[in-house]
Amino acid sequence: MEGEQIMKATTKKSGIGRRRGASQRKSLQTSLLVSVVAFCVTCFVILGVYLSFMSRSRQVQLQVTSKMYEDAPFIDSTRNFLKKRHEHDIEKEIQVDPDETWGPILRAEVHLFDLALGRFGPSSTRPGGYDGVKAKFCKLKWDLHKNDPPKYPMFRFLVSASGCNDRQKVISVDMASLMEKVREYDEIMQQKEESGHVDDIDGYVHVMPPSAFVFHESRVGSTLVANSLAAMDPEANRVFSESTPINMALSVCEGMGADCDLETNANLFRDVVYLMGRTNSIKEKHLFFKVSSAGTKRMKIMREALPSTPWIFVFRNPVQTMMSHLDPAKIGPDTRNILAVCTKAKRSPPDDLIKLVADTGRDIRDISDIEFCAAHLASLCESALKELRKTTTGKAVEYDGLVDKLISDIIPNHFGIEMTSDARQRILDVSKTYSKNKGPRKSEWEEDSEKKEDRATKEIKDASELFMTESYTELQKFTKNN
């Protein structure tokens, strides 16, 4: 009897435990379900608030962008003109752009300072006949260069001083699309200029055609030429000294073979020059480009794009030029593995350099670094000679007496720009300062031709004689007026 009671009690107690456990599990499941539902509701509420905020923000942004283009007054005042010229309304196309991009570029408030190359190549559908290029703009502090050219002798120094290495200050756009909008804007500006005074035109922009290009052998006084052009009339002249866009536009087809022809390359180069010549300063009139020495080998692209633009090639006595690159006082006694501009291509020399060396009976793999430097410089001179023989727009200019040649002949006669007494004095003043005077203290320029000749080693003299003398003698024939 007692056993039955114990068994019943045990069975009863066990059933209660099972029901209680089930109840607890059900309660836990319910709690989890409620939590999930609450979380989802919260997410939907947050998403709704975010979308509402973004919608209002988008409207404000579009209003700001629309206002920005109202400030570029050509939009409103030329609405009918634009509609006549195109099947679609360019004004509307610009106003819906959500980014503050086109306005500063169109008004020439920012300047082209770099290019980004993708899959560059010819295109039958793009306005410029090419595709795969992005143009980068930033506001350059041109007054820095105009007021003190020797302190900013190269374009990259001006870019750095203007803060353009900060990505936040850079505007990047598709080049082909940009050119379509820019030419539209500039044509309207030109029509306004013809119908009224430029002082009355808001957002006025004009395009400076290139006045001249300066090519050079390297370390031969080309920077002095660029500084002189900038100093002679700072308000009227803009000088790009070895700028990245020009260098890239000249070399864009390298290694692409037949996929990139001369015409396509010339189209891009012409557009780059056009963009760099746009200015909102009424006083700016003359545009000059000093090209990197390597650009001499691509001179034909410039001539194809701008056949009537005058240019010069600056060169110097072979031994003196070699000493400017390989002065033993600078490179030391070890003449192996020399790190210099003229020896950069030694590991992978171009075909024209290989042939030039072979024509002397030597193998380029066996020549010394000093000989390679001489051969490299000779190849630049040969490239210039090739173009000088084809045109009357080019002129060879030897280093000796360079400043006097600029003042008396090159600028007034070859470039066609008036040489005033003030301009002459400014050139004389800037020529007294070392052309690459980047430090806080100005260094006076000193004539060093005789010193270079005296310090030159036998190896430098022999290499100069073997590779450079012939082209040097030939270049002197092109220094006379055509």
C-alpha positions in Angstrom: 0.0 0.0 0.0 2.7 2.3 0.9 4.6 1.4 -2.3 1.5 2.3 -4.4 1.2 5.7 -2.7 4.9 6.4 -3.2 4.7 5.4 -6.9 1.6 7.6 -7.5 3.2 10.5 -5.7 6.3 10.1 -7.8 4.3 9.8 -11.1 2.3 12.9 -10.2 5.4 15.0 -9.3 7.1 13.9 -12.6 4.1 15.1 -14.8 4.1 18.5 -13.1 7.8 18.9 -14.0 7.2 18.1 -17.6 4.3 20.6 -18.0 6.3 23.3 -16.2 9.4 22.8 -18.6 7.2 22.9 -21.6 5.6 26.1 -20.4 9.0 27.7 -19.9 10.2 26.8 -23.4 7.0 28.2 -24.9 7.5 31.5 -22.9 11.1 31.7 -24.2 10.0 31.2 -27.8 7.4 33.9 -27.4 10.0 36.4 -26.0 12.3 35.7 -28.9 9.6 36.2 -31.4 8.5 39.5 -29.9 12.2 40.7 -29.9 12.6 39.9 -33.6 9.4 41.6 -34.5 10.4 44.7 -32.4 13.8 44.8 -34.1 12.4 44.6 -37.6 9.9 47.4 -36.8 12.7 49.5 -35.5 14.8 48.9 -38.6 11.9 49.9 -40.9 11.3 53.1 -38.9 15.0 54.0 -39.1 15.0 53.2 -42.9 12.0 55.4 -43.5 13.5 58.3 -41.6 16.8 57.9 -43.5 15.1 57.8 -46.9 13.0 60.8 -46.1 16.2 62.7 -45.0 18.0 61.7 -48.2 15.1 62.8 -50.3 15.1 66.3 -48.7 18.9 66.4 -48.9 18.8 65.5 -52.6 16.3 68.3 -53.3 18.5 70.8 -51.5 21.6 69.5 -53.3 19.9 69.9 -56.7 18.8 73.4 -55.8 22.3 74.3 -54.9 23.7 72.8 -58.1 21.0 74.6 -60.1 21.9 77.9 -58.4 25.6 77.2 -59.2 24.8 77.1 -62.9 22.6 80.1 -62.7 25.8 81.9 -61.5 27.5 80.8 -64.8 25.2 83.3 -66.7 25.6 81.8 -70.1 22.9 79.2 -69.2 19.9 81.6 -68.8 20.9 84.2 -71.4 21.6 81.7 -74.2 18.8 79.2 -73.6 17.2 79.7 -77.0 20.6 79.6 -78.7 21.4 76.2 -77.1 18.0 74.8 -78.1 18.6 75.8 -81.7 22.0 74.2 -81.8 21.1 70.8 -80.3 18.1 68.5 -80.4 18.4 68.1 -76.6 18.5 70.9 -74.1 22.1 71.3 -72.8 21.0 73.5 -70.0 18.8 70.8 -68.5 21.6 68.3 -68.9 23.9 70.4 -66.8 21.5 71.5 -64.2 20.6 68.0 -63.1 24.2 67.1 -62.4 24.3 66.5 -58.6 28.0 67.4 -58.2 29.5 70.9 -58.2 31.8 69.9 -61.1 31.2 71.6 -64.4 30.7 75.2 -63.1 34.2 75.8 -61.8 35.7 74.2 -64.9 33.6 76.0 -67.4 34.3 79.4 -65.7 38.1 78.6 -65.7 38.2 78.9 -61.9 40.2 75.7 -61.7 43.0 74.5 -64.0 44.0 71.3 -65.7 47.0 69.8 -63.8 46.9 66.1 -64.4 45.4 63.3 -66.6 44.3 59.8 -65.6 44.6 57.3 -68.4 42.4 54.2 -68.7 41.9 52.3 -71.9 42.9 55.1 -74.2 42.2 54.6 -77.9 40.3 55.9 -80.9 36.6 56.2 -80.7 34.1 56.8 -83.5 31.4 57.8 -81.1 33.1 60.3 -78.8 33.4 64.0 -79.9 37.2 64.1 -79.7 37.8 60.9 -81.5 39.2 59.2 -78.5 38.2 57.6 -75.2 39.7 56.5 -71.9 41.0 59.8 -70.4 40.0 61.6 -67.3 41.0 65.2 -66.8 41.9 66.4 -63.3 41.4 70.0 -62.2 42.5 72.1 -59.2 42.9 75.8 -58.5 46.5 76.7 -59.2 48.0 79.8 -57.5 49.4 81.2 -60.6 50.6 84.4 -58.9 53.3 82.4 -57.1 54.9 81.4 -60.4 54.3 84.7 -62.1 55.9 86.7 -59.3 58.9 84.5 -58.8 59.5 82.0 -61.6 62.9 80.7 -60.3 61.3 79.6 -57.0 58.8 77.5 -58.9 60.9 76.4 -61.9 58.9 73.3 -62.6 55.1 72.8 -62.9 55.1 70.2 -60.1 56.3 72.8 -57.6 53.4 75.1 -58.4 51.0 72.1 -58.1 52.4 71.3 -54.7 52.4 74.9 -53.4 48.7 75.2 -54.6 47.7 72.2 -52.4 46.6 70.2 -55.4 48.1 67.0 -53.9 45.1 67.1 -51.6 42.4 64.8 -53.2 39.7 66.9 -51.7 40.7 69.8 -53.9 40.7 67.8 -57.1 37.8 67.6 -59.7 38.0 64.7 -62.0 35.9 64.4 -65.2 35.7 62.5 -68.4 37.8 64.3 -71.0 35.6 63.7 -74.1 32.5 64.8 -72.2 34.3 67.8 -70.8 35.4 69.0 -74.2 31.9 69.0 -75.5 30.7 71.2 -72.7 33.7 73.5 -72.7 33.5 74.2 -76.4 29.8 74.9 -76.0 30.5 77.4 -73.3 33.5 79.1 -75.0 31.5 79.6 -78.3 28.8 81.4 -76.3 31.5 83.5 -74.6 32.9 84.4 -78.0 29.5 85.5 -79.3 29.0 87.6 -76.3 32.4 89.1 -76.7 31.5 90.1 -80.3 28.3 91.7 -79.2 29.5 93.6 -76.1 32.4 94.6 -73.9 34.1 91.8 -72.0 33.9 93.7 -68.7 30.1 93.3 -68.8 30.2 89.6 -69.3 29.8 87.6 -66.1 31.8 84.4 -66.1 33.9 85.6 -69.0 36.4 83.1 -70.3 38.7 83.2 -73.3 41.1 80.8 -74.8 44.8 81.6 -75.4 46.2 79.8 -78.4 49.7 78.5 -77.8 52.3 81.2 -78.5 55.3 78.8 -78.6 56.8 75.5 -77.4 60.2 75.1 -76.0 62.0 71.7 -76.5 65.5 71.0 -75.3 68.4 68.6 -75.0 68.3 68.7 -71.1 70.4 70.8 -68.8 71.0 73.4 -71.5 69.2 76.5 -70.3 65.6 75.7 -71.1 64.4 76.6 -67.6 66.0 80.0 -68.1 64.0 80.4 -71.3 60.8 79.5 -69.4 61.5 81.9 -66.5 62.3 84.7 -69.0 58.9 84.1 -70.8 57.1 84.2 -67.4 59.0 87.3 -66.1 58.8 89.4 -69.3 55.1 90.1 -68.7 53.6 88.3 -65.7 50.1 89.6 -66.2 49.9 88.6 -69.9 52.0 85.4 -70.0 51.2 81.9 -68.6 54.0 79.4 -68.8 53.8 75.7 -68.2 57.2 74.3 -67.4 57.3 70.5 -68.0 53.7 70.0 -67.0 52.2 66.6 -66.4 49.3 66.9 -68.8 51.5 67.8 -71.7 54.0 65.1 -71.0 51.2 62.5 -70.7 49.4 63.7 -73.8 52.6 63.4 -75.8 53.4 59.8 -74.6 49.9 58.3 -74.4 50.4 56.1 -77.4 53.7 54.6 -76.3 53.6 50.8 -76.4 50.1 50.6 -78.0 51.3 50.0 -81.6 48.7 50.4 -84.4 45.8 50.6 -81.9 46.8 54.3 -81.2 47.5 56.3 -84.3 49.1 59.7 -84.8 45.7 61.4 -85.5 44.2 60.1 -82.3 47.2 61.2 -80.2 47.2 64.6 -81.9 43.5 65.1 -81.1 44.1 64.5 -77.4 47.1 66.7 -77.3 45.2 69.5 -79.0 42.4 69.3 -76.5 44.9 69.3 -73.6 46.5 72.5 -74.9 43.1 74.0 -75.4 42.1 73.4 -71.8 45.4 74.7 -70.4 44.9 77.9 -72.5 41.5 78.7 -71.0 41.6 81.7 -68.6 39.1 84.1 -66.9 41.7 86.8 -66.8 41.3 89.5 -69.4 44.9 90.4 -69.1 46.3 87.0 -70.0 47.2 86.8 -73.7 50.2 84.5 -74.3 50.5 80.8 -73.6 53.9 79.0 -73.5 54.9 75.4 -72.9 58.4 74.1 -72.0 58.3 70.4 -72.6 60.4 67.8 -70.8 63.5 66.7 -72.7 62.0 63.3 -73.5 59.1 65.1 -75.3 61.6 66.0 -78.0 61.2 62.5 -79.4 57.5 63.1 -79.7 57.7 66.5 -81.3 55.8 65.2 -84.4 52.6 64.9 -82.3 52.8 68.6 -81.4 53.4 69.5 -85.0 50.5 67.3 -86.2 48.2 68.9 -83.7 49.4 72.5 -84.0 51.3 72.8 -87.3 51.5 76.6 -87.3 52.7 77.1 -83.8 56.4 78.2 -83.5 58.8 76.2 -81.4 62.5 76.1 -80.5 65.0 73.4 -79.6 67.7 74.5 -77.1 71.0 72.8 -77.3 74.6 73.2 -76.0 78.2 72.3 -76.6 78.4 68.5 -76.1 81.1 68.5 -73.4 79.4 71.2 -71.5 76.1 69.4 -71.7 77.7 66.2 -70.5 79.3 67.9 -67.6 75.9 69.3 -66.6 74.7 65.7 -66.3 77.9 63.9 -65.1 80.2 66.4 -63.4 82.6 64.2 -61.4 82.3 66.6 -58.5 78.6 65.6 -58.3 78.6 61.9 -59.2 81.9 60.9 -57.6 84.7 58.8 -59.0 82.6 55.7 -59.6 81.3 55.8 -63.2 79.3 52.6 -62.9 75.6 52.5 -62.3 75.4 56.3 -62.6 72.0 57.7 -61.5 71.3 60.5 -63.9 68.6 61.8 -66.2 70.6 60.7 -69.2 71.1 57.1 -68.0 67.6 56.3 -66.9 66.8 54.2 -70.0 70.0 52.1 -69.9 68.1 49.0 -68.7 65.6 49.2 -71.5 66.9 51.5 -74.3 64.6 52.6 -77.1 65.1 51.4 -80.6 66.4 54.7 -81.9 69.1 54.7 -79.3 70.1 51.2 -80.1 70.4 52.0 -83.7 72.4 55.2 -83.0 75.0 53.3 -81.0 75.1 50.5 -83.6 75.8 53.1 -86.4 79.1 53.9 -84.6 80.1 50.3 -84.7 79.4 49.7 -81.0 76.9 47.4 -79.2 74.7 49.2 -76.7 75.1 46.4 -74.2 78.8 47.0 -74.1 79.1 50.8 -73.7 79.8 52.5 -70.4 77.3 54.7 -68.5 79.1 57.8 -69.7 78.9 56.7 -73.3 75.2 55.8 -72.8 74.6 59.4 -71.5 76.3 60.8 -74.6 74.3 58.5 -76.9 71.0 59.4 -75.2 71.6 63.2 -75.6 72.6 62.6 -79.2 69.3 60.8 -79.8 67.4 63.8 -78.6 69.4 66.1 -81.0 68.7 63.7 -83.8 65.0 63.8 -83.1 65.0 67.6 -83.2 67.0 67.6 -86.4 64.4 65.3 -88.0 61.6 67.7 -87.3 63.7 70.8 -88.1 64.2 69.5 -91.6 60.5 69.2 -92.2 59.2 72.6 -91.2 59.9 76.3 -91.0 58.1 76.8 -87.7 61.1 75.4 -85.7 64.4 76.9 -84.8 67.5 75.6 -83.1 68.9 77.9 -80.3 72.4 77.4 -78.9 73.0 78.1 -75.2 75.8 80.6 -75.7 74.4 84.1 -75.4 70.9 82.7 -74.7 69.4 85.7 -73.0 70.5 88.1 -75.7 69.1 85.8 -78.4 65.7 85.7 -76.6 65.5 89.4 -76.3 66.8 90.4 -79.8 65.5 87.5 -82.0 63.6 84.6 -80.6 60.7 86.4 -78.7 60.1 89.3 -81.1 60.9 87.6 -84.4 60.3 83.9 -84.1 57.5 84.0 -81.5 56.1 87.3 -82.8 55.7 89.0 -79.5 56.6 92.6 -78.9 59.8 93.2 -76.8 59.2 96.3 -74.8 61.8 98.0 -72.7 60.1 96.8 -69.5 60.0 93.2 -70.7 63.6 93.4 -71.7 64.6 94.6 -68.2 62.6 91.9 -66.5 64.3 89.2 -68.5 67.7 90.6 -67.7 66.7 90.7 -64.0 65.5 87.1 -63.8 68.5 85.9 -65.8 70.8 87.0 -62.9 69.2 84.4 -60.6 69.9 80.7 -60.8 67.0 79.3 -62.9 66.1 76.6 -60.3 66.4 78.7 -57.2 63.9 76.8 -55.0 65.4 77.8 -51.7 64.5 80.8 -49.6 67.7 82.6 -50.5 68.3 83.6 -54.1 71.5 82.4 -55.8 73.1 84.4 -58.5 73.7 82.7 -61.8 77.3 82.3 -62.9 78.7 81.6 -66.4 80.4 78.1 -66.1 81.1 77.0 -69.7 84.9 77.3 -69.4 84.9 75.6 -66.0 83.0 72.7 -67.4 85.4 72.3 -70.2 88.4 72.4 -67.9 87.0 69.8 -65.4 85.8 67.4 -68.1 87.5 64.0 -67.9 89.0 62.2 -70.9 86.1 59.7 -70.9 83.5 62.5 -71.1 85.3 64.2 -73.9 85.8 61.0 -75.9 82.1 60.0 -75.5 81.0 63.5 -76.5 83.2 63.3 -79.6 82.0 59.8 -80.6 78.3 60.3 -80.2 77.4 64.0 -80.1 79.6 66.0 -82.3 77.9 65.2 -85.6 74.4 66.2 -84.4 75.8 69.3 -82.7 77.4 70.6 -85.8 74.2 69.9 -87.8 72.0 71.7 -85.3 74.1 74.9 -85.7 73.0 75.1 -89.3 69.4 75.6 -88.0 70.2 78.5 -85.7 70.0 81.0 -88.5 66.7 82.7 -89.5 64.6 80.8 -92.0 
